[in-house]
Amino acid sequence: MEASPKALRSLTWLTAALFAVALYMVLFYAPREMVMGDVQRVFYFHVAAGWVGALAFLVTAVTGGIYLARKDRRWDNVATASVEIGVVFTLINIVSGSIWARPIWNTWWTWDPRLVTATIMELIYVAYLMLRQGIEDPDRRARFGSVYGILGFLSVPLTFLSIRIFRTIHPVVVGSGDPTAEGTFDMTPRMLQAFMFSLLTFSFLYATLLWHRVRLGRLSEKVEQLKMKVLSA
Amino acid sequence: MSEAQPPAQALRPPAARIAGEPRGGYLRAVAAVVWKDLVAELRSRELLGAMLVFALLVILIFNFALELDVRTRATITSGVLWVTFAFAGTLGLNRSMAIEKDRGCLDGLLLAPVDRSAIYFGKVIGNLAFMLIVAAIVLPTYSALYNTNLFRPGLLLVILLGSIGYVVVGTLLAAMAVQARTRDVLLPILLFPVVLPVLVAAVKASNGFLQDLPLAEILPWVNLLIVYDVIFAAVSLMVFDFVVEE
């Protein structure tokens, strides 16, 4: 087995360092929010995780499209890798949001458009992974994955739109989070710096994980080929 | 078995003419696929029967699960209807594609010298017909059971639009699901999260018509449904080739 390339190792270390700094900024550098207190610190990684989730699924849709056009399995490898990362980060996004909402909205969950959309998005990509699991032929698996990745990514904004209109026509006021919804606390410069730095760190984290996962996918394909060769010999 | 069938002559023309004339052949190819599905169904009656009994059972279960008294019914009828259609729809979609796959019909269809999108449209229209037939039987049954009248033009339009949106995505995903190992479980898992916007809009629009809300409140949902139908149909059409190619 080949060692991981030098660039990847450096990137991994860089990301680890960035993550340590981000943790410091979020926990100590950023000031304590006046109304919400320390629980507001969830916000930095919460939004960053959501950003990575959305970015990952976008990458899946794009690489899926490229796969369909070029039929090069490497693109499909990137698409799956990205979905797996996206599913994890969207879950982090939902769970951390829930932890924040418990003291702030006084409930773990409300049927707010953002929350519902994030969850539906998560379910779509869990379905994506299940679809791939059920198909043995690698080419077909790649094609179906690409198709579903594109269709799913398209449907997410439509879901958001539907649910938002749904709420503007019928203003349901179940634990309305308006006073504490995003954007209502003013970020101090230090908060903004911590926030931006979290976004940057998580983007690096995504790139690092993606690279590792793509490499893993390539290696497992190689193993598969070697196995075939041994069996046929 | 014989007297229920239409005469053999009536079945042949649409399919037979395709090979001869390429021009105008597209619509005829679509019609041939639809025709094939309807005739097969007319002879076996295995799909519609299952969908119908299933739909009625769902309504029955709702009746006991939700205690559908007059006051509750006013607000949740549209929800009950759409859940029924969605569940019965998955059953039909799965079956209609599984038949193609199991008996090798899909390979035959793909070998035919017609555009693949014609096959897709044919299957969509066939599935749509089944869904609408189910709706056409569920609506009067529901009306009779609960002593209301569901035959309002607005609601019928919404059912048509919602079914189109459901079926254009459903046909594509069913074509993928039947080729997987876990196909019976897979289709609803794949379909429901993706088709959710269509269902939300359909439920809200139906609810508006059933509660006689002012048209200005319903219209956004109907427009949204049309937009979703167009978007989903366009995308499904573009990627269908990749789903059936070997």
Boltz contact constraints between the chains, C-beta under 6 A:
constraints:
  - contact:
      token1: [A, 68]
      token2: [B, 242]
      max_distance: 6.0
  - contact:
      token1: [A, 120]
      token2: [B, 193]
      max_distance: 6.0
  - contact:
      token1: [A, 120]
      token2: [B, 196]
      max_distance: 6.0
  - contact:
      token1: [A, 123]
      token2: [B, 193]
      max_distance: 6.0
  - contact:
      token1: [A, 124]
      token2: [B, 193]
      max_distance: 6.0
  - contact:
      token1: [A, 127]
      token2: [B, 189]
      max_distance: 6.0
  - contact:
      token1: [A, 127]
      token2: [B, 190]
      max_distance: 6.0
  - contact:
      token1: [A, 134]
      token2: [B, 180]
      max_distance: 6.0
  - contact:
      token1: [A, 134]
      token2: [B, 181]
      max_distance: 6.0
  - contact:
      token1: [A, 134]
      token2: [B, 182]
      max_distance: 6.0
  - contact:
      token1: [A, 134]
      token2: [B, 186]
      max_distance: 6.0
  - contact:
      token1: [A, 135]
      token2: [B, 180]
      max_distance: 6.0
  - contact:
      token1: [A, 143]
      token2: [B, 242]
      max_distance: 6.0
  - contact:
      token1: [A, 144]
      token2: [B, 176]
      max_distance: 6.0
  - contact:
      token1: [A, 147]
      token2: [B, 239]
      max_distance: 6.0
  - contact:
      token1: [A, 147]
      token2: [B, 242]
      max_distance: 6.0
  - contact:
      token1: [A, 147]
      token2: [B, 243]
      max_distance: 6.0
  - contact:
      token1: [A, 151]
      token2: [B, 194]
      max_distance: 6.0
  - contact:
      token1: [A, 152]
      token2: [B, 194]
      max_distance: 6.0
  - contact:
      token1: [A, 154]
      token2: [B, 235]
      max_distance: 6.0
  - contact:
      token1: [A, 155]
      token2: [B, 194]
      max_distance: 6.0
  - contact:
      token1: [A, 158]
      token2: [B, 197]
      max_distance: 6.0
  - contact:
      token1: [A, 159]
      token2: [B, 196]
      max_distance: 6.0
  - contact:
      token1: [A, 159]
      token2: [B, 197]
      max_distance: 6.0
  - contact:
      token1: [A, 162]
      token2: [B, 197]
      max_distance: 6.0
  - contact:
      token1: [A, 162]
      token2: [B, 200]
      max_distance: 6.0
  - contact:
      token1: [A, 162]
      token2: [B, 201]
      max_distance: 6.0
